[in-house]
Amino acid sequence: MLSSGKCTAVSHSDGDPIYMRSQIAHSPKLNLTIEYTDVQATYYEPEIESFYLNRDNRRLVLSVAYSGLGMDSPCAYFQLFQRGQEPLQVYDYLKVTYDATLTAYVTWKEEFTPADVVVSAYVKNPYPCYDIGPKIMQNPDPRVQQAVQQFIAEQPTVVQEVFLTKAYYYFFGWLQNYVCDFGYKYSGDINK
């Protein structure tokens, strides 16, 4: 990676937050989209589990485990989609820390872009530490409360869905701040 023409080597202190303007996550189980703004992502104790280049298909595999991968957003917009109606929209702060592993599969070229990367995610603990503001968790609307109760009942599935759609943000945030700054900003698109 360091030999790539666009790579500028970088380093970042473990546990210092990285600012991201926004992130989007989805939970099909809850029919929910969350847009996080002014995100501070924090990476704790990243450890490379695997790193190799498969010369047969020119695919680089990089797997990184984190003892903690935190996300703090002062304003998370929750959109609960409903059949035949406008989505319910509520917002408040959201903080969560995952115990997770991200694995990136990079189609290796001299100059690769985010389109050349596929990221998968595995959450080791399906019950992460989280703090969701009272405008959501104590919302008086019965439809919001129903979604909160469904989240609690289906937490392992919802956590995996949400984290999987945020995996690209986390991977590119880590790569651009801990390994190489390739000079591009990740837009939130999920590839392939």
N, C-alpha and C positions, 0 to 999 in steps of 0.2 A: 504494500500500500504506500509506504513511504517513497517508493521509487516512481510513483505516478506523478506525471508532470504537474498536476494541479494540487498536489498534497503539500500543505504547509504543516510541519510537525507542531503539535500543541500539547499542553499539559494542563491539567485542572486538578485542584486539590479535592481529595475524597471528602464527600459530605458538604461541599460548597454548592449551593443551588445554581442551576442554569436557568436563565429566563427564556420562556417561550411565549410568544404573543397569544397563541390559542392552540387548542387541541380539540378534536371531535372524537367521540366514542359512540358506539351503538350497542344496544341490547335487543336483539330480535325477540327474546323471551318476554321482555316487558313492553315491546313495541315502543322503545325509548331511544331518543338521541340526546346526548349531552354535549354541549359546547362549553369548554373550559376557557376562560380568558385570563390573561396576566399570570400564566402558570410558572411556578418555580418547581423545576424537576431536580431531585437530589438523588445521586447515585452513591450507595454505600457499599464499600468493599467489593468492587467488581473483580471477578476472577475468571480468567479465560479457561473454559473447560475444553474447547477444541479449536484448533486453527490449522487448516491444511488446504492445499490446492489439489483438487482432483484433476490430474493432467489429461485424463481421457475426455472429459467434458468441459474443461477449463472453468470449473466452478470452485470458487473459494468458499469455504465453510468457516464461519466464525461464531462460536457459541460463548456467551458471557453470562455468568451467574452473578446475581447481586444478593447480598444478605438483606438489603433493603433498597427499594426503588420508590422514592417518595414523590408525591405530586400534591401541590398546594395551590388552590385557585380561590381568590377572594370572591369570584362570581362565576358560578357554574349554572348554565341555563339548561333546565331539564324540559324536554318536549315529549309529552306523553301523547302518542298518536291514537286517535279514536276513529272507529268506522263512521263515516257519514257526518263527521263534525270536525271543526278546527282542533288542532292539538292543544292540549292544556300546556301552559307554559308557567313554570315556577323557577325561581332562581335563589341561590344562596351560596355560601362558601362551601368548599369541599376539600378535605384533606384525606389522603390515603397513602399507605405504605405497603408495597407488595414485596413478597419474598419470591423472586422470579428468575427465570432464565430466558434470554433472548438468543435466537439463533438466526443468523443472516446467511443467505445463500447468494453469492455474488457471481454473476456471469462475468468472468474476468476479461477485461480489455485494458489497454494502456490508459485510457481515460474513461472510467465508468461514471454513470450518473445514477440517481435514485431509481430510475426505471430499470436498471440492471440488477436490482436487489429485491429479494423476497425475504420477509422477516416472519418467523414463527415465534410463538410465545408459550411458555409453560409457567403457570403459577403454582408454586410448591404448596402454599397455604391458601386454600379457598376461602378463608375467613380472615382477610387482612385487617389491620388496624385502620379504622376510618372515622372521620368526624364530618357529618353532613349537617349543615345549618338548620335551625328550627323552622325556617320558612318552608322547608321541604319536609323534614321529619315530623313536624308538628302541625302541618298544614291542615286546616279544618275541612277542606274539600274532600268529600268521601272518595272521589275517584283518585285523588292523590294518595290518600291513606291506603286505598286498595293496592296501589302500585308499591307503596312502601312495604306493606305486608307481604306482597308477592316477592319483592326483593329479598326480604328476610327469609322467607320460605325457600327461595330458589337461589340463595346467595352463591354457592359454588359455580353454578352455570352462568349466572349473570356476571360474576367476577371474571370468569374466563372469557366471556364474550366481550366485555368492556376492555379488558387488558389486551386481548388479541387485536382489537381495532386500534388500540393506542400503541402497540408494539413498535410500529414504524417511527412514531414520534420519539419514543424512548431510545430506540437504536440510533437514529440519526443524531439526536441530541448528544448521546454518549460519544459516537464516532467523531462528530465535528468538534467536540470540546476536550476529549481525552486522547485521541489518536491523531487524526488528520483533519485539518480544515480544508475541504475541497472547494470552498468558495461558493457553494450554493445553499439556498435556504429550502428546507423541506416544507412542502405545501400542505401535507396531510393526505395526499393521495395514497391509496393502498394499491400496490402493484399486483397484477396477475390474479 
